[in-house]
Amino acid sequence: MTSKELLYVEDALGHECFMKTSSKQTSEKLMDSTLSNFVKELEQKHNELYNKFLNLL
């Protein structure tokens, strides 16, 4: 893996970490259960993407 590719993966990991943390915090604050469940699904998706990027290393 080139250094440029490594920088891309590290950047993507940071973005996915931020998104899964934000999704978790938001889902906990929402009162609407349907919307909260949707945001929890987003959290799971970002967690999967985070793990996929992590496996590239």
A tleap script that builds the chain and sets N, CA, C and O, in Angstrom:
source leaprc.protein.ff14SB
mol = sequence {
  NMET THR SER LYS GLU LEU LEU TYR VAL GLU
  ASP ALA LEU GLY HIE GLU CYS PHE MET LYS
  THR SER SER LYS GLN THR SER GLU LYS LEU
  MET ASP SER THR LEU SER ASN PHE VAL LYS
  GLU LEU GLU GLN LYS HIE ASN GLU LEU TYR
  ASN LYS PHE LEU ASN LEU CLEU
}
set mol.1.N position { 0.855 -1.169 0.000 }
set mol.1.CA position { 0.000 0.000 0.000 }
set mol.1.C position { 0.906 1.239 0.000 }
set mol.1.O position { 1.842 1.345 0.792 }
set mol.2.N position { 0.605 2.151 -0.892 }
set mol.2.CA position { 1.405 3.379 -0.963 }
set mol.2.C position { 1.066 4.299 0.206 }
set mol.2.O position { 0.050 4.120 0.878 }
set mol.3.N position { 1.916 5.269 0.434 }
set mol.3.CA position { 1.661 6.200 1.540 }
set mol.3.C position { 0.398 7.024 1.289 }
set mol.3.O position { -0.319 7.374 2.227 }
set mol.4.N position { 0.132 7.331 0.013 }
set mol.4.CA position { -1.077 8.084 -0.315 }
set mol.4.C position { -2.324 7.251 -0.012 }
set mol.4.O position { -3.306 7.772 0.518 }
set mol.5.N position { -2.286 5.985 -0.341 }
set mol.5.CA position { -3.414 5.096 -0.058 }
set mol.5.C position { -3.609 4.933 1.450 }
set mol.5.O position { -4.739 4.900 1.938 }
set mol.6.N position { -2.510 4.831 2.176 }
set mol.6.CA position { -2.575 4.715 3.623 }
set mol.6.C position { -3.213 5.957 4.240 }
set mol.6.O position { -4.017 5.847 5.166 }
set mol.7.N position { -2.864 7.121 3.740 }
set mol.7.CA position { -3.473 8.362 4.221 }
set mol.7.C position { -4.971 8.375 3.953 }
set mol.7.O position { -5.753 8.832 4.786 }
set mol.8.N position { -5.370 7.873 2.788 }
set mol.8.CA position { -6.793 7.808 2.461 }
set mol.8.C position { -7.530 6.904 3.435 }
set mol.8.O position { -8.599 7.261 3.931 }
set mol.9.N position { -6.964 5.732 3.710 }
set mol.9.CA position { -7.608 4.775 4.614 }
set mol.9.C position { -7.686 5.357 6.026 }
set mol.9.O position { -8.711 5.218 6.694 }
set mol.10.N position { -6.632 5.996 6.478 }
set mol.10.CA position { -6.644 6.618 7.811 }
set mol.10.C position { -7.706 7.716 7.881 }
set mol.10.O position { -8.404 7.842 8.887 }
set mol.11.N position { -7.828 8.495 6.835 }
set mol.11.CA position { -8.841 9.551 6.785 }
set mol.11.C position { -10.246 8.945 6.804 }
set mol.11.O position { -11.126 9.433 7.514 }
set mol.12.N position { -10.449 7.898 6.034 }
set mol.12.CA position { -11.754 7.229 5.986 }
set mol.12.C position { -12.097 6.624 7.349 }
set mol.12.O position { -13.253 6.668 7.772 }
set mol.13.N position { -11.107 6.062 8.036 }
set mol.13.CA position { -11.343 5.517 9.381 }
set mol.13.C position { -11.810 6.608 10.339 }
set mol.13.O position { -12.721 6.398 11.139 }
set mol.14.N position { -11.179 7.770 10.248 }
set mol.14.CA position { -11.571 8.892 11.096 }
set mol.14.C position { -12.992 9.341 10.829 }
set mol.14.O position { -13.748 9.624 11.758 }
set mol.15.N position { -13.355 9.407 9.553 }
set mol.15.CA position { -14.717 9.817 9.186 }
set mol.15.C position { -15.745 8.793 9.668 }
set mol.15.O position { -16.782 9.167 10.216 }
set mol.16.N position { -15.468 7.524 9.471 }
set mol.16.CA position { -16.412 6.486 9.883 }
set mol.16.C position { -16.540 6.433 11.403 }
set mol.16.O position { -17.632 6.207 11.923 }
set mol.17.N position { -15.443 6.639 12.114 }
set mol.17.CA position { -15.484 6.671 13.573 }
set mol.17.C position { -16.367 7.829 14.042 }
set mol.17.O position { -17.186 7.668 14.947 }
set mol.18.N position { -16.196 8.979 13.429 }
set mol.18.CA position { -17.014 10.138 13.767 }
set mol.18.C position { -18.491 9.872 13.490 }
set mol.18.O position { -19.349 10.203 14.308 }
set mol.19.N position { -18.785 9.277 12.340 }
set mol.19.CA position { -20.178 9.029 11.967 }
set mol.19.C position { -20.839 8.002 12.886 }
set mol.19.O position { -21.999 8.172 13.260 }
set mol.20.N position { -20.124 6.946 13.252 }
set mol.20.CA position { -20.755 5.953 14.136 }
set mol.20.C position { -20.951 6.527 15.532 }
set mol.20.O position { -21.953 6.220 16.177 }
set mol.21.N position { -20.026 7.352 16.019 }
set mol.21.CA position { -20.188 7.993 17.322 }
set mol.21.C position { -21.348 8.982 17.294 }
set mol.21.O position { -22.164 9.021 18.215 }
set mol.22.N position { -21.416 9.778 16.234 }
set mol.22.CA position { -22.506 10.754 16.106 }
set mol.22.C position { -23.856 10.064 16.001 }
set mol.22.O position { -24.832 10.508 16.605 }
set mol.23.N position { -23.916 8.983 15.238 }
set mol.23.CA position { -25.160 8.232 15.082 }
set mol.23.C position { -25.618 7.655 16.413 }
set mol.23.O position { -26.802 7.712 16.746 }
set mol.24.N position { -24.673 7.098 17.178 }
set mol.24.CA position { -25.023 6.520 18.476 }
set mol.24.C position { -25.567 7.589 19.413 }
set mol.24.O position { -26.602 7.391 20.050 }
set mol.25.N position { -24.879 8.716 19.499 }
set mol.25.CA position { -25.321 9.796 20.379 }
set mol.25.C position { -26.684 10.328 19.962 }
set mol.25.O position { -27.529 10.616 20.811 }
set mol.26.N position { -26.898 10.458 18.669 }
set mol.26.CA position { -28.168 10.982 18.171 }
set mol.26.C position { -29.308 10.011 18.439 }
set mol.26.O position { -30.385 10.425 18.868 }
set mol.27.N position { -29.086 8.724 18.190 }
set mol.27.CA position { -30.157 7.735 18.402 }
set mol.27.C position { -30.584 7.677 19.865 }
set mol.27.O position { -31.751 7.421 20.162 }
set mol.28.N position { -29.644 7.914 20.777 }
set mol.28.CA position { -29.971 7.894 22.203 }
set mol.28.C position { -30.810 9.103 22.615 }
set mol.28.O position { -31.559 9.033 23.589 }
set mol.29.N position { -30.691 10.203 21.885 }
set mol.29.CA position { -31.402 11.429 22.231 }
set mol.29.C position { -32.782 11.529 21.583 }
set mol.29.O position { -33.626 12.295 22.048 }
set mol.30.N position { -33.017 10.781 20.536 }
set mol.30.CA position { -34.281 10.885 19.807 }
set mol.30.C position { -35.438 10.267 20.581 }
set mol.30.O position { -35.303 9.200 21.179 }
set mol.31.N position { -36.565 10.947 20.561 }
set mol.31.CA position { -37.763 10.449 21.232 }
set mol.31.C position { -38.609 9.579 20.304 }
set mol.31.O position { -39.281 8.656 20.766 }
set mol.32.N position { -38.583 9.860 19.019 }
set mol.32.CA position { -39.346 9.098 18.026 }
set mol.32.C position { -38.648 7.751 17.817 }
set mol.32.O position { -37.512 7.707 17.344 }
set mol.33.N position { -39.315 6.670 18.163 }
set mol.33.CA position { -38.695 5.344 18.089 }
set mol.33.C position { -38.363 4.924 16.663 }
set mol.33.O position { -37.346 4.272 16.431 }
set mol.34.N position { -39.203 5.288 15.717 }
set mol.34.CA position { -38.939 4.934 14.318 }
set mol.34.C position { -37.675 5.614 13.824 }
set mol.34.O position { -36.821 4.985 13.199 }
set mol.35.N position { -37.565 6.893 14.108 }
set mol.35.CA position { -36.381 7.644 13.697 }
set mol.35.C position { -35.147 7.151 14.447 }
set mol.35.O position { -34.068 7.047 13.863 }
set mol.36.N position { -35.296 6.853 15.711 }
set mol.36.CA position { -34.185 6.338 16.515 }
set mol.36.C position { -33.681 5.010 15.952 }
set mol.36.O position { -32.473 4.791 15.864 }
set mol.37.N position { -34.598 4.129 15.573 }
set mol.37.CA position { -34.208 2.839 14.984 }
set mol.37.C position { -33.484 3.032 13.663 }
set mol.37.O position { -32.525 2.320 13.368 }
set mol.38.N position { -33.942 3.997 12.863 }
set mol.38.CA position { -33.278 4.275 11.596 }
set mol.38.C position { -31.837 4.745 11.828 }
set mol.38.O position { -30.916 4.314 11.134 }
set mol.39.N position { -31.657 5.619 12.797 }
set mol.39.CA position { -30.312 6.135 13.084 }
set mol.39.C position { -29.429 5.027 13.663 }
set mol.39.O position { -28.221 5.012 13.428 }
set mol.40.N position { -30.029 4.096 14.423 }
set mol.40.CA position { -29.262 2.942 14.922 }
set mol.40.C position { -28.784 2.076 13.760 }
set mol.40.O position { -27.681 1.532 13.800 }
set mol.41.N position { -29.610 1.947 12.730 }
set mol.41.CA position { -29.208 1.212 11.532 }
set mol.41.C position { -28.036 1.912 10.849 }
set mol.41.O position { -27.114 1.262 10.354 }
set mol.42.N position { -28.082 3.239 10.827 }
set mol.42.CA position { -26.957 3.998 10.263 }
set mol.42.C position { -25.688 3.757 11.074 }
set mol.42.O position { -24.601 3.629 10.512 }
set mol.43.N position { -25.829 3.697 12.385 }
set mol.43.CA position { -24.680 3.425 13.250 }
set mol.43.C position { -24.064 2.072 12.901 }
set mol.43.O position { -22.843 1.948 12.799 }
set mol.44.N position { -24.913 1.059 12.717 }
set mol.44.CA position { -24.425 -0.273 12.357 }
set mol.44.C position { -23.702 -0.245 11.010 }
set mol.44.O position { -22.651 -0.866 10.849 }
set mol.45.N position { -24.276 0.484 10.041 }
set mol.45.CA position { -23.662 0.575 8.720 }
set mol.45.C position { -22.286 1.224 8.805 }
set mol.45.O position { -21.332 0.750 8.189 }
set mol.46.N position { -22.185 2.313 9.572 }
set mol.46.CA position { -20.896 2.983 9.709 }
set mol.46.C position { -19.904 2.122 10.482 }
set mol.46.O position { -18.700 2.190 10.235 }
set mol.47.N position { -20.393 1.327 11.401 }
set mol.47.CA position { -19.510 0.404 12.111 }
set mol.47.C position { -18.960 -0.656 11.159 }
set mol.47.O position { -17.782 -1.007 11.223 }
set mol.48.N position { -19.819 -1.162 10.277 }
set mol.48.CA position { -19.376 -2.139 9.272 }
set mol.48.C position { -18.331 -1.527 8.338 }
set mol.48.O position { -17.315 -2.153 8.036 }
set mol.49.N position { -18.589 -0.306 7.888 }
set mol.49.CA position { -17.640 0.365 7.005 }
set mol.49.C position { -16.313 0.616 7.717 }
set mol.49.O position { -15.246 0.452 7.126 }
set mol.50.N position { -16.382 1.013 8.987 }
set mol.50.CA position { -15.167 1.227 9.782 }
set mol.50.C position { -14.341 -0.059 9.824 }
set mol.50.O position { -13.129 -0.036 9.609 }
set mol.51.N position { -15.009 -1.177 10.103 }
set mol.51.CA position { -14.307 -2.463 10.184 }
set mol.51.C position { -13.713 -2.872 8.838 }
set mol.51.O position { -12.626 -3.449 8.791 }
set mol.52.N position { -14.412 -2.580 7.754 }
set mol.52.CA position { -13.883 -2.904 6.427 }
set mol.52.C position { -12.616 -2.107 6.126 }
set mol.52.O position { -11.639 -2.650 5.611 }
set mol.53.N position { -12.643 -0.810 6.452 }
set mol.53.CA position { -11.440 0.006 6.251 }
set mol.53.C position { -10.313 -0.459 7.161 }
set mol.53.O position { -9.152 -0.474 6.752 }
set mol.54.N position { -10.642 -0.835 8.385 }
set mol.54.CA position { -9.633 -1.300 9.322 }
set mol.54.C position { -8.970 -2.583 8.827 }
set mol.54.O position { -7.773 -2.784 9.027 }
set mol.55.N position { -9.741 -3.438 8.190 }
set mol.55.CA position { -9.202 -4.685 7.654 }
set mol.55.C position { -8.258 -4.466 6.477 }
set mol.55.O position { -7.503 -5.367 6.115 }
set mol.56.N position { -8.293 -3.300 5.888 }
set mol.56.CA position { -7.369 -3.005 4.785 }
set mol.56.C position { -5.933 -2.820 5.286 }
set mol.56.O position { -4.973 -2.973 4.531 }
set mol.57.N position { -5.809 -2.491 6.564 }
set mol.57.CA position { -4.475 -2.234 7.125 }
set mol.57.C position { -3.731 -3.467 7.489 }
set mol.57.O position { -2.601 -3.387 7.970 }
savepdb mol mol.pdb
quit
